[in-house]
Amino acid sequence: MASENYRRMMQLIDQVFAVKNDPEQLDVDEQVMQHLLRLHPATFAEHSDENGPMAWVLVIPTTLALMQRFIRSEINEKQLVDLTPAGEPLEALYLCSATVLEEYRRQGLTRRLALESIEKIRQQHPLKALFVWPFSDEGDAAAAAIAAEAGLPLYKREKKKSG
């Protein structure tokens, strides 16, 4: 049986990202998760305790060329993942999503999880840039802080329009 925190995390994802109603976004299912794990095991990070997850971060390593196509809105999230080759050097990292339950926000969980993922991925891939498609001002600010601390330039796709 899923924990209360897991249920709340899934509700939060539905509210913020509404992936089921947006074909531009990546809907992470088992097949997508397997592909992401082939790209690198650190694509998904979680902070949890006995009550379940409190924070999830999803990052996607890819090529600089695919990053540029995504930033220019020539491809969407699904295409970004599908086109990213496994087993090749990847130089860009997409800060795809961060989900944190409200009572755990502003404690540095997103920053810590993202930076840990970046460091693990850097061990095998020569990361040269981060990029983001911000859905909120908080997400925009978090991405900027993560990029500054990681010492990498941050590129942005136009902010997602709400409703």
N, C-alpha and C positions, 0 to 999 in steps of 0.2 A: 504494500500500500504506500502511495506517495505521501511524503511528509507535507505538513501544512506550509512550510517554507517553499518547498518545490512547487506546490499548487499556486502559491502567491507569486513566485518568480515567473511561472508560465503566464499567469494573468497579466503581470506587468509587461512582459514581452508583447503580448497581444495588444495591450493598451497603447504602448509607446510606438511600436514598430508596425503593427497591423500587417504582418507579412502575408497572411492568408489572402488579403485583399489587394496586394500590390505585386504585380508580376515583375517589377524592377528589382525586388529584394530577394535575398537568399532565404529560403525556408529550410532550416537545418533539420533534415531527417537522417535516418541511419545511413543511407547511401552517401549523402553529402558529408556526414561526419567521418565516414571511412576514407573518403578522398582527402579531406582536410588532415586527417591523421597521417596519411601517406606523404603529404607535403611536409609536415613536421608534427611530432607529438605535442608540441607546446602551443598549438593553435587554439586550444581551449584551456582556460584556467578557471578554477573554482575555489572559493573560500566557503567552508561549511563547518558545521559542528554537529552535535547529536540531533539537532532539530532540523538538519538539512541545509541546503545552500542559502547563503546570504548574498553572494556576489558571483557573477559569471562574466568572464571577458573572452571575446572571440577575436582573434587576429588571423590574418590570412597572408602568408608570404606569397609573392608573385614576382613577375619581371617588371623592370622599369617601363618597358614598352606597353605592357598591359595596364600598368598604373596610369600612364598618360592617356590611354584610350578610355579608361574609366573616368578619370578626372574631366575629360572633355565630353562625357556622357555618350560616347560612341558604343560602349558596352555596359551592361548592367551587372549587378552582383552575381547572379547565377552564371553569366557568361565569364565573368572574371575567374570564378572558381573552375568552371569547366575547361577554360583555355589555359589555366596555369599548369605547366608541365611538372610532374613529379620526377624527382631524381636529377634535376638540373639546378645549378646555382640560381638562387632567387635574391634579388637586390632591393626589393621594395616590400613594405609591410603595411597591409591595410588594417587600420584599427576599426574593425567591423562593428563591434557592439560591446557595450558594458551594461550590465543589468545589476542593480543593487537594491535590495529591499530598503524602504524608506528609513527605517530606524537604524540602519547601518551606514547611511550616506555620510559624507564629509569626515570619514575616518581614514581615508587614503587607500581603501581596498582596491579601487579601480587602478590607481597609479601603481601600487605594489604588484598586483597581478600582471598588468601590462608590461611593466619593466622586467619582471621575472621571465615572462614569455619572450620578450625581445632579447634578453641575454642568452637564453637557451637557443633561440633560433640563430643568433649571431655566431654561435659556436660552429655551425655548419654552413651558414649562408652569409655572404658579404653584404649585409644590409647597408644601403646608401640613402634611403628615404622612407618616411612614413607618409601615409595618406589617410584621409578620413572623409566621410560623407555625413556631416553632423545633422542630427535630428533634434538637438536641443542646445540651448546656450551652455548648459552644464557640460554636455558632451564635447562641445567646441572647446571650452576652457580646459577640460581634462586632456584632450588630445594635444593642445598646445603645451601644457605642463609636462606631459609624457615625452613629447618630442624634445623639449628643452633639456630635460634630465637625461634622455638617451643620447643627446648630442647629434640628433638627426634633423634634417629639414622636414617640414610638414607641408604637404600639399592638400588642397581641399577641393572637393566637388561642391557645387552649389548646394546650400542647405536644403533639405527636404521640406517642401511646403506642407503645412498641416491642413487637414480637412479640406 
